Amino acid sequence: MLLRRPIYLILLLGVLLTALLCPVTSEAQIVTDGVTINTDSVRREFDNAPYFGLYKDNYFIFGTSVGQRPTRENSNVKFQISFSQRLTNSVLPWNTYLFLFYTQKVFWNVLENSMPMTDLNFNPGIGLAKPLFVKNRFIGKLILLLEHESNGRDGIQSRSWNKVSLGGNIILDPRLVVHAKFWIPIVDGMNNQDILDYSGIYQVGTSITPLPRFNMSVTLVKRRGWRLNYNTILELSYRIFKRDNQYLFLQYYNGYGEGLLDYKQFHSQVRVGIVIKPRIFSDY
C-alpha cells in the first residue's frame, strides 16, 4: 500500500503540520519564500511584467542511482531549461493571457567517454493562463495547454506524444501551495504506444516552505491502471541569497518515465546542484 512507505507518511505529516501551524491569511498580500507580493497589484504585474520569463524550474544537477554502487553508467547530469513568452495582455475572454511555453530536459553522461548527451526531451506548448482571485486575494493560477513532447530521434529510438493539459497552482497559505495537472493524451509515437503505463495520466503535488529560504515539494505522477503506482519526485531547495531566486537543490526521482528514451526503465536517482525558480511559484 502507498501509505505504508515511510516517505509518503513523512510527506503527509509535513503537509498536515504546515496546514495546522499556518492559518490561511485574509490579508491582501501573500509571502512566498520571504518575498512579499501585494495581491492588489497582481493583475497589473501580469500586464506590465516582461513578456519573456521563467516557466518551470531551471536547474543543473548531478547524481547517481540509489541503492547501487555509483558507476559511469548510472551517474549523470540532468538539466532543465524552461521559459515562457507572453503573447497578450489581459484582453482575452475571462481575463486570460496567451503564452508560448518551452521546456527542454537533458540527460548528460559526463563520466563516459566523449561525454554524450544520451536523451534530449523537447516540450513546446501554447496555452491560456488565468490568475485566480477570491475576495481581492490572489490564490493561484490555472493553465489550459496544448503541448508536444518528443526526443527528436528517428527509427526505433523515436519517442513522441501530445497532450491537452489543464493544470493549476492554488495557494492555500503563504507557506503551502498545492498543484495538479490532468491531461488528455494523443499518443502518435509508434515506439511508445504504452507510454501512459509509465509516464502517467495525471499528477498532483504540494510545495511547503516550513522555514524562511527553505522549500520542499513532492509530486506524484499516477501511472495508468487502478493500482497505487506513482512516479515520485521529491525536491528540497535552499535560497542562497535572500533577494535572489537561486537555490541549492536536491532532487530525488523514483519511478518510470524520467526521460523519453528509457521511459520503460525504472529509475531511483538522487542528484544535487543548483536551481533557478520563478518568482511566485514553480509550475510542474
Disulfide bonds with the S-S distance in Angstrom:
none
